Amino acid sequence: MIKEKNLSCQIEIDGGVGLENIKSLSVAGVNMFVCGASIFKSKDRKTVISKMKDLLAIAV
């Protein structure tokens, strides 16, 4: 519907976002991600964030 009507909007997902699905969510149209648990429960937050950014860069 968004594409059909050429609407400009943000699509956010809050919860359940991690390295295993962030790319497919982006491809599906999500452009705002709340990734609290996947980042804050990791032992290396900086690496998780970096990997997420890398996955999003190749999802475009």
Secondary structure per residue as TSV (DSSP state, phi and psi in degrees):
chain	resnum	aa	ss	phi	psi
A	1	M	-	360.0	-40.7
A	2	I	T	-62.0	-47.3
A	3	K	T	-68.5	-40.7
A	4	E	T	-59.2	-38.9
A	5	K	T	-97.1	2.8
A	6	N	T	54.0	46.2
A	7	L	-	-85.5	150.0
A	8	S	-	-107.3	113.7
A	9	C	-	-154.3	166.2
A	10	Q	-	-102.4	141.6
A	11	I	-	-119.6	119.6
A	12	E	E	-114.2	144.4
A	13	I	E	-122.8	132.9
A	14	D	E	-123.2	103.6
A	15	G	S	110.3	139.8
A	16	G	S	77.5	11.6
A	17	V	-	-92.1	128.6
A	18	G	-	-151.2	-174.6
A	19	L	T	-61.2	-30.3
A	20	E	T	-75.7	-16.7
A	21	N	T	-134.3	-3.3
A	22	I	H	-63.2	-36.1
A	23	K	H	-66.2	-47.8
A	24	S	H	-66.1	-33.3
A	25	L	H	-64.4	-41.0
A	26	S	H	-64.0	-44.9
A	27	V	H	-61.0	-33.6
A	28	A	T	-74.2	-11.2
A	29	G	T	119.9	-6.2
A	30	V	-	-69.5	134.9
A	31	N	-	-130.6	6.7
A	32	M	E	-137.5	126.9
A	33	F	E	-124.6	132.9
A	34	V	E	-107.6	112.2
A	35	C	-	-120.0	38.4
A	36	G	H	-53.0	-62.8
A	37	A	H	-63.6	-41.4
A	38	S	H	-65.0	-25.6
A	39	I	H	-89.6	-52.9
A	40	F	H	-74.1	-19.0
A	41	K	T	-91.3	-5.3
A	42	S	S	-81.9	157.7
A	43	K	S	-80.6	-22.7
A	44	D	-	-131.7	83.5
A	45	R	H	-59.1	-41.6
A	46	K	H	-60.5	-41.8
A	47	T	H	-67.1	-41.7
A	48	V	H	-61.5	-45.5
A	49	I	H	-62.5	-42.9
A	50	S	H	-61.9	-44.2
A	51	K	H	-64.8	-38.7
A	52	M	H	-62.5	-44.1
A	53	K	H	-61.4	-40.8
A	54	D	H	-63.6	-43.6
A	55	L	H	-63.7	-38.6
A	56	L	H	-69.9	-33.4
A	57	A	H	-65.6	-35.9
A	58	I	H	-88.1	-7.1
A	59	A	H	-82.6	-13.0
A	60	V	-	-69.1	360.0
